[in-house]
Amino acid sequence: MTVARQELGRRGEAEARAFLRRHGVRILAANFTSPVGEIDLIGTADDRLLFIEVKTRTSDAFGPPQLAVHHRKQQQIVKAAHTYLAAQRRSEVACRFDVVTVTFGRQTDPPRVEWVQDAFPAEGVRVW
């Protein structure tokens, strides 16, 4: 991954965190890494634990950013969530898998942020 793409991803995650906080999400962890994968953000809202994947783009030229959260990526996030829950010793907690997309357009425009709540289930995988 290029340095420019890494920087774009960091900017997107910062925008996503700010957006989620404004909407009442308490962020517990960022970039949780386990042997089975990474979770961009972990938060709580409405008595649920949220596992949040952030996708950042500069345009929709290749389709909406959430398309990048494909079947294999969803499975990886679910496995990483199980690892997080085991590490926290939290087995009986309501969880949800969300996707936040951030699209940066022209420099003068604010980024467009979309929050797809309950984007995919833990027991199955949603294909966009």
Sequence and secondary structure as in RCSB ss.txt:
>XXXX:A:sequence
MTVARQELGRRGEAEARAFLRRHGVRILAANFTSPVGEIDLIGTADDRLLFIEVKTRTSDAFGPPQLAVHHRKQQ
QIVKAAHTYLAAQRRSEVACRFDVVTVTFGRQTDPPRVEWVQDAFPAEGVRVW
>XXXX:A:secstr
  HHHHHHHHHHHHHHHHHHHHTT EEEEEEEEETTEEEEEEEEETTEEEEEEEEEES STTS GGGGS HHHHH
HHHHHHHHHHHHHT  S  EEEEEEEEE  STTS  EEEEETT S SSS    
